[in-house]
């Protein structure tokens, strides 16, 4: 199935063309897999790992068929998982922030950096600018100007 997707991507196929290619090349393989799963599921001991794997695949069959029936549906959700990976990796690392106070500071810093990214800023340029402005005595009455949604990279960094 991944070979079919690679062909579709290499050819730059539209969603309807991708679905047609899937019908021609992937659907026969998927139907063969379904027959194999049915045989193995009936033959396996219920306590076996193969039985559990077959049951899982059979239970997910409707989702797989949705992939075959709609050329817009990606073969997997790797793009979403890749975007979530930093959160999962970070969650493990944040357990070792040194203390509750260290964890709180790390959470604040990450919130600021992610907010800057969501506002469309280069995170590190934003952080350098804000720290620079604060170190030069930026007035507390103007702190809202340094929030990611208000920050302007071209603002006069010497003022404050």
N, C-alpha and C positions, 0 to 999 in steps of 0.2 A: 504494500500500500504506500509506503514511503517512496518507493521508486516511481510510482504513478504520480505522486505529488511533486517529485523532483522534475519529472518530465513536464508536467503542467506548468510549473514555475519557470522552467527553462524556456518553454514556448510562449510564456506570457499569456496564458489562456484566460479568458473571461470566466466568470462563475458558471454560466451555462455550458461553456466548452469544457471546463474542468469536470463538471458533473457528467457530461457525455463520456469523457475519458475514463472517469471512475466506473461508469456503467460498463464500459467495454473491457477494462483491464482489472479493476479492483473488485468489482462485484462478484465475478466468478470465484476469485480466491476467498472472499469472505463467506460465500455460500458453502464452499468446500470446508472452510474452518468450522462453520456451524454444524455440518454433518459430523465432522470429527469430534467436536465437543459433545454432541448428543451421544455418540457411541461411547466415548471415554467416561462421561458422566454416569451412564448406566452401568458401566463395567467396574468403576472404581469403588473402593471401600469408602464409606462416608467419613472415616477418620483420616483419610489420606490428604496430603497437600494438593495432589492433582485434582481430587474431588472438589476441594475448596476453590481452586483456581478455575475449574470448569464452571462451578456454580456462579462465581463472580462474573465470568465472561457472559454466561447466559443471562444473568440479571442485568447486565449492561448492554444487552443486545439492541434495545430500542435506540439508545444513544449512538451506537455504531451505525445503525441504519440511517439515522438522521444525517450523519456524515456522508453516507453514500447518496442520499436523496437530495442534498442541497450543496451545490458547488461553492457556496459562500462559507460553509462551515470548515474551519481548519481541521486537519487530521488530529491535532493535539492542542493542548493549552500551554505549550512551552513558553510562549511569549509572556503570558501572564505570570507563570511560575518564575521566570527569570527576573521579572520586575519585583516579585515578592521576596526573592532570595536574600537581598541585603537585610530585610527585616528579620528573616529567620536566622541568618548568621549573627546579626547584631543582637538578637534576643539572647542567644547563648553567651555572647561576649559581655553583654551588659550585666550578667550575673556576677561578673568579676570587676565591678567598678571600684572596689576597694572598701566601700562603706555605703551606708544609706545616703549620706550626704554626697558622696561621689556619684552615686547612681542618679540622684536628683539633678546634679550639675550636668551630667552626661545627657539626661533627658531634656534639659533646657537647651543645651547646645544643639542637640540633634533636631529639636523642634524648630529652633531658629534657622538652622541650615536647610531643612526640608521646606520651611515656609519661604525662604529666599528662592529656592529652586522652583517651587510652585508659582512664585511671582515672576518667574522668568529671568532671574538674575544668576550670574555666575556666583555660586555660593562662596567661593573663597575671595573673590573680588569684593563681594558684599561684606564679608567678615573683616577683611583687611581695612576697608573703608570705615566701617562702623567703629572698630577698635581704634583706628587712627583718629577719628573725630572725637571719640570719648576721651582719648589720652591728651588731646589738645584742649580739653575743657568745654566740650559741648554743653550748652545750657540744658538743665533738666527740664525746663519748660518747653523744650523743643524735641524731647525724646521721641514723640510720636512720628517725627520726620524720619527717624532711623528704623522704624518698623519695615519689614520687607515689602509690604504692600504700598508704602509711602516713599521708600528710599529712592533717591535719584543719583545715579552714579556720577553725573556731571555737576552735581551741586558743589558749591564752593566749600571744599573740605577745611579750609582755614577758618571759616566763620564758626560761630558757636557762641 
